[in-house]
Amino acid sequence: MLERLLSNCKNWVIPHDQMGLSFSANWKHLKGIYKLKSAKNPGKSVDVYWVLEKADIPKELKFVPDQKDDRHYFLTVTKKMTVDDLVKKLTWVADRMSIIRDATGAL
């Protein structure tokens, strides 16, 4: 699968509309994912990260609905770019994300 996401030289990211960072579309979906994660890691906290609706994201990145689950989105690459450029763009997004440490109380 990695071959479909990167060029042969591994320096370029190839766009794909159904591969990217995973985001829940709503709290109900997030609760289900939380239950799954907490069941697999009993006794450990599960942190939740999110961006606000309509968050500004860098050019060449886009939120795309998951074709298999309408409660789920991918943050995808829309234009071929270097791995270094993708890292910079994702770092920018990460710097603007909120974090709930140990989501037990929130979910």
SVG drawing of the C-alpha trace seen along z (x, -y; Angstrom):
<svg xmlns="http://www.w3.org/2000/svg" viewBox="-24 -29 38 34">
<polyline fill="none" stroke="black" stroke-width="0.4" points="0.0,0.0 2.9,-2.3 3.9,-2.1 0.5,-3.7 1.1,-6.6 4.7,-7.5 6.7,-7.7 9.2,-5.0 12.0,-7.2 10.0,-7.7 10.4,-11.5 7.0,-12.4 3.5,-11.9 0.9,-10.8 -2.6,-12.2 -5.4,-9.7 -8.9,-10.7 -9.4,-7.8 -6.2,-7.8 -5.1,-10.4 -5.3,-11.3 -8.5,-10.0 -11.1,-12.3 -14.5,-11.6 -17.4,-13.6 -19.3,-13.8 -19.1,-13.0 -21.2,-9.8 -18.7,-8.4 -15.8,-9.5 -17.4,-7.8 -17.4,-4.5 -13.8,-4.9 -13.0,-5.8 -14.7,-2.6 -12.7,-0.5 -9.4,-2.2 -10.0,-1.9 -11.0,1.8 -7.7,2.5 -5.7,0.5 -7.4,1.2 -6.3,-1.1 -4.6,-3.5 -5.8,-7.0 -7.0,-7.8 -6.3,-11.3 -8.5,-13.0 -7.3,-15.5 -9.5,-17.6 -9.7,-20.6 -12.6,-23.0 -15.2,-22.8 -14.3,-24.9 -10.7,-25.1 -8.2,-26.7 -6.0,-24.0 -3.0,-24.4 -3.4,-24.4 -3.1,-20.9 -4.8,-19.3 -8.5,-18.7 -11.1,-17.0 -12.8,-14.2 -15.7,-12.0 -14.8,-8.3 -16.7,-6.4 -17.2,-3.5 -18.4,-5.5 -20.2,-8.8 -19.3,-9.5 -15.6,-9.6 -13.3,-11.9 -9.8,-11.8 -7.5,-14.8 -6.0,-14.0 -3.3,-15.2 -4.8,-16.8 -1.6,-17.5 1.7,-15.7 4.1,-17.1 7.4,-16.3 7.4,-14.4 9.1,-17.4 6.3,-19.7 3.7,-17.3 5.5,-17.2 5.5,-21.0 1.8,-21.2 0.8,-18.6 2.9,-20.2 1.0,-23.5 -2.3,-21.6 -1.1,-19.9 0.0,-23.2 -3.7,-24.4 -5.3,-21.3 -7.0,-21.1 -6.3,-18.2 -8.4,-16.5 -6.1,-14.7 -7.7,-11.4 -11.0,-11.6 -12.7,-9.4 -14.6,-12.3 -15.5,-14.0 -16.9,-10.9"/>
</svg>
